[in-house]
Amino acid sequence: MPVVSSTVARAANVELVIQQGTDFSHIVSVKNSDGSVFPLTGYTARMQLRPNASSATVLAELSTSNAKITVNGATGQLTLALTNVDTAAYTWRSGVYDLEITSSGGVVTRIMEGNVTLSLEVTR
């Protein structure tokens, strides 16, 4: 699981692989530069997957609003989660994403970004 520093100017680059037709879960731990837990109490999060960064097409959206991201403020962890029904419906092959957190005061911080690949299901 990636460790993301809350004080760096650049988001962590993490490649994600989603297996089509299976449940997907990925835990992101957010840490301060000294390694201590970054408290996420009061934060929301959102993440979009697109074919490329300039595309208007959204392949998938995960957020605290749609319950595909949960925030554990005390542990400084975000859990990204998709059901097997969600991933079975995906037909795209690859794309890019970024993950942003928003404080209760409205400050938006990108904490993770990278490429995402869909590993196609063989067993149906």
C-alpha positions in Angstrom: 0.0 0.0 0.0 1.4 3.4 -0.9 2.5 5.9 1.6 1.7 9.5 0.6 3.3 12.4 2.3 1.0 15.3 2.9 3.7 17.9 2.6 5.2 17.1 -0.8 4.2 19.2 -3.7 3.9 16.1 -6.0 1.3 13.4 -5.8 2.5 9.8 -5.5 2.6 7.9 -8.8 1.0 4.5 -8.4 0.0 2.1 -11.2 -3.4 0.4 -10.6 -4.6 -2.8 -12.1 -8.3 -3.6 -11.9 -9.3 -7.2 -12.6 -12.5 -7.3 -14.6 -15.3 -9.2 -13.0 -13.7 -9.2 -9.5 -14.0 -7.1 -6.4 -11.4 -4.4 -6.3 -10.0 -2.8 -3.1 -7.0 -0.6 -2.6 -6.0 1.1 0.7 -4.1 4.4 0.6 -2.3 5.4 3.8 -1.7 9.2 4.1 1.3 10.1 6.2 3.0 13.3 7.3 6.6 13.9 6.3 7.8 12.5 9.7 5.9 9.3 9.1 3.0 10.0 11.5 -0.6 9.5 10.5 -2.2 12.4 8.6 -5.6 12.7 10.2 -8.3 12.7 7.5 -11.2 13.5 9.8 -13.6 15.7 7.9 -12.0 15.0 4.5 -13.8 13.8 1.4 -12.2 12.2 -1.6 -12.8 11.7 -5.3 -11.1 9.9 -8.1 -11.8 9.8 -11.9 -10.5 7.4 -14.5 -10.3 8.7 -18.0 -8.7 7.5 -21.3 -6.2 10.3 -21.0 -5.8 13.4 -18.9 -7.4 15.7 -21.5 -10.3 13.5 -22.4 -13.9 14.5 -21.5 -14.9 10.8 -21.1 -15.0 9.5 -17.6 -14.4 5.7 -17.5 -15.2 5.5 -13.8 -15.7 7.7 -10.8 -15.0 6.8 -7.2 -15.9 9.2 -4.4 -17.0 9.5 -0.8 -20.3 10.7 -2.3 -21.0 7.5 -4.2 -19.5 5.3 -1.4 -16.7 3.9 -3.6 -14.2 5.6 -1.4 -14.3 5.5 2.4 -12.2 7.7 4.7 -10.9 6.5 8.1 -9.9 9.8 9.6 -8.2 8.3 12.7 -6.0 6.0 10.7 -5.3 8.4 7.8 -6.5 5.7 5.3 -8.7 5.8 2.2 -10.2 2.7 0.9 -11.0 2.5 -2.8 -13.6 -0.2 -3.6 -15.4 -1.5 -6.6 -17.8 -4.5 -6.7 -17.4 -7.3 -9.2 -20.6 -6.0 -10.9 -18.8 -2.6 -11.3 -15.7 -4.1 -12.8 -17.5 -6.6 -15.0 -19.2 -3.7 -16.8 -15.9 -2.1 -17.7 -14.9 -2.5 -21.4 -12.0 -0.1 -21.6 -8.5 -1.4 -21.5 -6.3 1.4 -20.0 -6.4 5.0 -18.8 -5.2 7.5 -16.2 -6.5 8.6 -12.9 -5.9 10.9 -10.0 -7.1 10.9 -6.4 -7.9 14.1 -4.6 -8.8 14.8 -1.0 -10.8 17.9 0.1 -10.6 19.3 3.6 -13.6 20.6 5.5 -12.3 24.0 4.6 -12.4 23.3 0.9 -8.6 22.8 0.3 -8.1 20.3 -2.5 -4.9 18.2 -2.6 -4.0 15.6 -5.2 -2.4 12.7 -3.3 -2.1 10.0 -5.9 -2.0 9.7 -9.7 -1.0 7.3 -12.4 -2.0 4.8 -15.1 -4.8 2.3 -14.6 -5.1 -1.0 -16.6 -8.1 -3.3 -16.8 -7.1 -7.0 -16.8 -9.7 -8.7 -18.9 -11.7 -11.5 -17.4 -11.5 -15.0 -19.1 -13.7 -17.0 -16.7 -17.4 -15.9 -17.2 
